[in-house]
Amino acid sequence: MKYYIASSFANISQVCSLNQTLSEMGHSVTYDWTKNERTTIIANMNRIAQLEKAAVLESDIFIMLLPAGRGSHIEYGMALATDKPIILYSPQNEVLETTFYHMPNVQIVTGNDRELVKAIVATVK
């Protein structure tokens, strides 16, 4: 399975951990944005945006870890438009009152990391 994880830089350690777990299970990330540094240089932002867009579209499943920022939500919108399976992970049961979090192809997962991995594996079988 090919996957993409969207989240904020504040969750980078959790994203890296999930990448490692899924990789060890034989799955592949379409793009690992955690290797990037924050940038304000337009050319760099353009390059990263193109890579992330391609990765979202290439993925079999889109995973978003909350809390997430504006960029992650733009990626979320791209994934919604493709009707691919989406896992929205809300470990602390963050506010989920956003209309587009409740589309038919979106599964909301709360709880610990084991619950998240279990949901991802069940979704792609």
N, C-alpha and C positions, 0 to 999 in steps of 0.2 A: 504494500500500500504506500502511496505517496501522500504526504501530509504537509500542511503549512500551519505554523503556530503564530498567531498574532497576539501581541500584548504590549505593555509599556516597558521602557527601560527599567522601571522600578521592579519588574518581575523577572529580570534577566536570569537570575540564578534558577528560578523555577522552570523557565523555558529551557535552559541548558540541561537541567535534570530530566525533564520530559523528553527532550531530543535524545539524550543518551539511552533512556529506557526504551523508547520506541525503536531506536537504531539497533539495540541489542536484541530486539524481537524480530529483526529483519526488515523493518520498514524504513523508508527513506524520506528525508526532509527535502522539499523542493527548493528551499532557500533558507539559509541560516543567517538571519539578520542580526543575531547576537554578536557576530564578528565585526559588525560596523561600529563606528563611533558616532556620536551625535555630530551633526554638521549643519552649518548655515550657508555653506557654499552652494550656490544654485546648481552648478554642474554636477556636483556630488549628489545633491538631492534628486536631480533628474535621473541620474544613473541608478540610484538605489530604488527610486519609485518604479522605474521600468523593470528592474529585476524582481521586485516584490509583486508587481502586477502579474508578471509572467508566472511566478511561483504560485500565486493564488489560483490562477486559471489552470495550471498544470496539476494541481493537487487533486487527489481523490476525495479527501476530507479536509475541512477547514476547522481549526481549533482556535478559539479565542479565550485567553485567560484574563479574567477581570481582576482588578480594575485595568482598563485599557484606555488609551488616548484616542485622539482624533484620527491619526493615521491608521490605527488598528480598526477603527469603525469604518473608515473608507474601504479598507480591505474586506471587512465583513460585508459591506454592501456589494462589492464585486462578487463575493462568494454566494451571497443570496441570489444574485441575478443568474447564476449558473444552475441553481437548484441542487447543488451538491450537498451531501450531508454536512451539517455544521454542529460542532459541539461547543457550547458556551459554558465555560467553567467559572462558577461563582463560589469559591471556597468558603467565603464568609456570608453567603447568601445576600450579596450586595443588591442594591435596588435593581430590580428587574422589570420595572414598569415601562420600559421602552417598547413600543408597539412591535418593532421589527425583531425583537428577541423571541417573539411567539409565532413565528412562521412555521408551516408544517415540516420543513426540512431541518429545523433547529431543535436540538436536544439540550436542555439545561441540566447541568450536573453540579451538584453541591457536595460538600464533604471533603474527604482527603484525596491525596494523589492516587491512591489505589483505586478509589471509585472512578476517578477520571480515566485512568488507563483501562479499567474494566469496560467503561462505556465506549471508549475509542475502539477497542478490539471487537466488542459486540456490534458496533456500527458497521465495520468494514467486512464482517464475515458474510 
